[in-house]
Amino acid sequence: MKTQVRTPAVAGRFYPASPDKLRQELEQLFARARSKECKNVRAVISPHAGYVFSGTVAASAFNQIDGEKRYERIFIIGSSHQIALTGAAVYAQGDFLMPFGTVKTDVEFCKKLVLAHPELFMEDSRAHRDEHSLEVQLPFLHHILRHEYVIVPIVIGTSNPEICKKIAEVLSPYFNTDNLFVISSDFSHYPGYEDALKVDEATKDAILQNDPGALLQTLTENSRLHIPGLATSLCGWTSVLTLMYMTSGNKTFKYRAIDYKNSGDVPLYADKSQVVGYWAIAVTEEQSKLLEIARKSIESMVLTGKSLSLGQPSEYSPALQQHGGAFVTLYIRKKLRGCIGRMTSDLPLYILVRNMAVAAAFYDDRFLPVQKEELPDLDIHISVLSPLEEIHDIKQIELGKHGILIESMGRSGVFLPQVATETGWTLEEFLGHCSRDKAGLDWDGWKTARIFIFSTMDIPG
């Protein structure tokens, strides 16, 4: 049960305590900020200094968020400025009281984190009571989002990268299109103006690599430079590192630098001898662009009869230019409406998805072509396939994880991994239906056929 409400710790100091003055300042900050440059934003890195210093950069970060999207949860993560912890503290005691009203905390979810992973998460209101790094993000969220939302406030108190990695492993399943992650961090603290520019550029470049090791190495190299006044080059490094442990190794996530300033750029406070740096960075999911391509391709063909123009290859990331297999599956009100794909292809992925989306909408002979009135209800699911692996023991097949390709006598049949999940079939039924219903063989035809397995990276619409 909710037992208390966290009251503001820095209202009237870092940002106005008056609701009207706060709204006016936010309007001015967003008006001066960088406009929206990104789509499919999964996370932002935003500064947490007083608004007079970092507010415009923070607004640039939040401008990248889709304000019309309904998020299941918003994870706000910052590194403790107050106390040290062995792991991270979640605020599970109640909601956050702010000048503009109350921000709801997903108390039940926070308590579940603590119960399931007590070695990593704890209920410690002390870590949140005076901590400003999360609080200063809330007015920006309130300003940009148009629908109700709940937050998961997390203060990381450890300085152990391995603990950050374990925290990331727990949070990774929630790093999806349903949720948003806000990472709170300033950059360099107290070097001279020109030194700050160099250090902050190096730290930013390391983050953009999406490689936790590169960030840790850069932070070490920055400290070894013995730059006068430099206390840290990333005060929320544990929070940023935790984010990077969630995204590293996945080429579909791209870090984009949006805006930069340091405190020496503020006219009224332009002391350039000791400054603090601020970057706005967004994390986008490039594969989500495939959903956009698929939908627009179908709409173009249905509404105009013309194939969607995709522009130049240089407009697409390397992840979207790779060659491989992909399937596009269409649903209307959870009922199958079409599914076509290729196991392999010499086409770039973004072109293949366009072609398969149109094929699923028009050329799946089980269904009539998609009509104009069906477009609003059309749900699209894309499965990007891993390379095929031939197996000789069906025990290697993991239902729900592996799809199968059965080949025999010039015939072939394919089931995607989700077929086993949706039907509840046993392994033998999975093989039998694929053999008989898809490959046109006997029920037991798979026993003498070649069997290949593959996994998919699923992109639900």
N, C-alpha and C positions, 0 to 999 in steps of 0.2 A: 504494500500500500504506500501511497505517497505520504510522506511524513513532514516534508518541509519544502519551501520554495527558496531557490538561491536568489538573493538580492544582488543588484549590480555592485560591482567592486570599483569600477573606474568611470561610471557615468559622471559627467561634470568635469572630468579631467581629460580622458582620451577622446571623448565625444560628448555632445551636449546632453544634459539631463532632461531638458525640456522637450517634450514630444514634438512641438511645432518647430523649435530650432533644430532639432535633430533631422526632421523631415526636410527642412530647407537646406541644411548642409549636405544631406545625401543627394538631393536634387542637383546641387551645384557640383558635387564631386562626380556624379554620373555624367553630367553635361560636359565636364572637362576630360573625362576618361576616354580610353580607346574604345571604339565601337566594336560590335560583335564581329569576330573574324573566324570563329570556329563552329563546327557542328559536332554533334555526338560527343559532348563533353562529359567525361566520367569523373573528373576531379579538377580542382584548381588549387594552386599554391598562392596564398594571399598574405600580405604583411599584416602586422598587428600593432603598429605604433599608433600614436595619437593621430587623429584624422588630418590635422593640419600638415603633418609630415608625410604620411603614407596613404591617406584616404583616396587620392586619385588613382594610385596604382591598384589599391584594393578594388575600387570600382571597376577598373579595367579587367581585373580577374573575374569579377562577378558578372560583368557584361557578357561574358562568353557563355554563361549558363542559359539554358532555355527556360525562361520564366513561366511559360505556359505548361510545362511538363508537370505531371503529378508524380512526385517521388514517394516511394514507400518509406524510406528513411534517409536522413542526411547525417552522415558521420562527420563530426567536427573534431579534428585531432590537432593537439598542440603539445609542445614540450614544456615541462614544468619549469617555471621561473621561481618557485617558492620552496618546494621540498623535494628530496630524493626519494625514489621508490624502487622496489625490486622489479616492478613491471609497469603497469598502467592503471590509472584510477578512472572508473566510470562514475558519472553522477547518476545514481539510481534512487536518490532521495526525493526527487520532485522535479518541478518545472523551473524554468529560468524567468525571473521577473525582469522586464526591461521597461524603459520609459514609454514605449509604444504599446505595451501589453505583455502578455505571458507567452513564452515560447514553450511548447509542449515537448517534454522528454519522453522517449519510449522507455519508460521505467521497467516494464516487464522484460523487454529485450536486454536491457542493461543488467538486470538481475540474472538473467539466464547466462550471460557472458561470465559473470562472476561464479555462478554455480558450476558451470561446465569447465571453466579454466581458472581455478583459484590460484594457480601458480603464476598466472600472467595478469589477471584482472582482479581488482579489489574495489570495494565501495569505500572510498576515502574522501569525505567531503572537504577535508583540509586542503587537498590538492586543488580543489575547485574554488574554494571560498574567496581567495584573493587573486586568483589567476586571471589575467586579462586576455591571454592569447585567443581563447575561445569566445569570450564575451564580445570582443570588438567585431567579430565576424557577423554576429546576429543581426544588427541593423541592416547590413548589406543584403542578407538573405531575405529579411522582411520586406525590403524595398523592391527586390527583383522578382520574387516568387508570387504568383497570382493565386495559388491554391494552398489549402492547409497542408502542413507538413509537421513531422516530428523529428527530433534530433537525437543523436547518440553522442553525448559529449565524452571525449576521451583525452585525458592528460597523461602523456608518457613521462614517467619519472626515472626510467633507467637510462644509463649511458652505455649499455652493453649492446653492440650490434646483433649479437646472436639472439638476445631477447626480443629485439625489434623484429628480427626475422620470424620468430615464433608467433609474435603478435600478428604479423602480416599473414601467416598461414591460417590463423583463426579467422581473420577478417576477409580473406580472399574470396570465399564463396559469396560474399555480399557485394563484391566489387563487380557489379553488373548494371545493366541498363535501368533497373528499378530504383537504384540508389545513387546518391551523389556523395562524393568525398570532398571535404574542405580541409586543406592542410594549412596550418597557420605557422608562418615563419618570416622573420626578417633575415637580411643577409649580413653583410659585414658590419661590425660594431667598432666605431671610434678610430678608424684610420683617417688620414687626410683625404681630401676629395679625390685627387687623382689616383691615389692608391686604391681607394674604394672602387673606382671604375674598373680597374684591372682585376682586382680580387673578385668582385661580383660577376664580372664577365666570365672568369675561369670557373667559378662555382656554377653559374648558370649553364655553361657549356657541358659540364660534367653531368648535370641533371638531365639535360636533353639527350644524353646518350642512353638513358634508361638502363643504366648499369650501376648497381649499388657499389660494386668494387671501385668503379671510376670515381664516384662521389667521395668515398672514404679516402682514396688516394689523393684526390685534389685537396680535400680539407687538410690532410697531413702536409702536403706540399705547401699550401698557403701558410700554415703555422711555421714551417721551417724557413720561410722567407724573412721572419723576424721584422715584419713591417711595423714601424712605430705606431703605437696606439691600438693595433689590431687585437681585440680580445677574442673574437670568433668571426669566422666568415659565413656562418649559418647557424643562428641561435636555435632554430628548431630542427637541427640536423637529424635528430632521432625520428621526428615525425615524417620528414621528407624521405628518410631512409626506409621507414616502414612502408610508405607508399610505393617506393621503388621496388621493394621486395615483392609487392603484389603485382607489379606490372612487368618486371624484368623477365626476359626470355620469351616474351610475347610480342612479336613484331607488329601486331595489330594496334598496339598502344603507341601513340606518338606524343611526345612532350613538345609544346609550342610556347616559345617566349612571346609574351604579349606587350609588356610595358615595363619600364625601369625608371626609377628616380632614386636619389638619396637625399638626406635631410639638408644637404648643402644647396639643393635646388630650390628650397623654400625661400622666397624673397625676404620675408620679415625675420627669418631665423637663419640666414645664410652664413653660419659659422662653418667654414670649409676646413678648419683644422682638425675637427673631430666629427665624423659623420656616421650615419647609419644607412645601409643600403636596402632597397626594396625592389623585388621583382614580382611581377604577376606572370604566372605560368599556368597553362591549361593542359590537361591530359585528354586527348581525344581517342576514340576507337575507330580506326580506319575501316575495319570490316563493316561497321554500321553503314558505311557509304554503300556497301553492296545492297543493303535493303532499299536504300533510296534509289539506286540504279534499277533494281528489280521492279519496284512499284512504278517508277516513272516510265519504264519500258512498256509495261502492260498498259498503263494509262495512255501512252502515246499511240500504241497500236489499236486500242479499243476506240479512242476518241478521234484519231486522225487517220488511222490506217498506215502510219509511217513508223519506221524504225527509229528509236531514240538515238540521236547523235551524241557520242561520248567525248568528243574533243580530242586533244592530243595526249599521247602516253605520258608526257612530262607532267600532266595534271594529276597523276595517280602515284601513290606511294609504291615502293618496291613490293610490299606485301600484297598489293592488288594486281601487280604485274606478274606474279609468279604463275607457273603453269601447273595444272593438276586437275582433278575431277571436282565436280560440284553438282548438287541436285537442288532444284527449287520446288518446294511443296506449297500448294495453295489450300487454304481452308476458308470456309464460310460458316460462321457460328459453330466452330470446332468440327465441322464435317469436311472430309477431303473433297477438294474441288479440282485437283490436278497435281501431277507430280512427274517431272521429267528431269533427267540429268545425264551426265557423262562420267564414266569411271576415270577416264584420263582425257587430256586435251592438250593440243599444242597452242591453244589460245590463251592470252592473258586472262586472269581470273575475272576481271571486271567485264570483259567482253563476253566470256562464257556465261556469266550470271545473267547478263542482258538477254542473251540468246535463249537460255534455258527458262527464264521467266516467261518470255513470249511463248515458247513451246508448251510450257505447262498450262498457260492460259488458253491456247488455241489448238494444240495438236495432241493432247492426251485423248486417245480415241474412246476412253471411258466416259467422257463428258462432252457436252456441247461447249462451244467457245464462250469465254467470259463476256458478259454483257455490261453495258454502261451502268445500269442500275445496281449491279453487283459490286462495283468498285468500292463504295464506302464500307462494305462489310468484309472485304477481302483481307485475310491475314496471310502473311508471307513468311515462310521458314526456309532458310538457306543452310545447307549442309556442305561444308568444304571438306573434301576427302583427303585422308592421308594416303601415302603410297600403298599399293596392294601388297599383301604378304601371303604367299601360298602356305597352307598348313597341311599336315598329314595326320593330325589327331584332333578330333572335334572338341576335345577337352580344352583346347587352346582358345575356344570361343567363349567370351564373357558376354552373356546376355545383357543388353542395354548399353554395353560399351562398344561392341564390335558389330559392324555390318558384314554381310557375306555376299560373295559372288560365286555362283555355281556354274561351271562350264562343262559341257559334254556334248559330243556329236554335233558340233557347230551351233549348239543352243546355249543360251545363258540366261540367268535370272539373278536379280539383285534385291536384297532387303537392306534398308538403312537400319542403324542400331535402334532407333526409336520404335520400329515395328514390334520388336520383342516386348518392349515396355508397354506399348499401347494395347497389345493383344493379350499379354500375360501368358504367351505360349511357353512350353518347355523347349529345351534345346532341340529335341527330336521333332517337335511340331514346327519350330522355326525353320529347320532344314527341310522338312517334308513339304511344307507349304511353298517354300521358295523353289524347291525342285519341281513340284507338280504345277503350281499356279503361275509361277513366273518364268521358269525355264522350259515348261512344256514336257518335262520328263515324268517318269513314274514317281510315286510318293517316295520310294526308296532309291530313286535315281542318284541322289547325292552320294550314295555309298561307293559308286564307281566313277564319280565325276571329280574334276579338279575343284578344290575349294580354296577361295582366297578370303582373307579377312581385312578389314580396314576400320579405322576410327574416323570420327567426324568432329569438326569444330562447328557447333551449331549456332546459328544466328537467328533467334526467333524475332519475328516482327511484332 
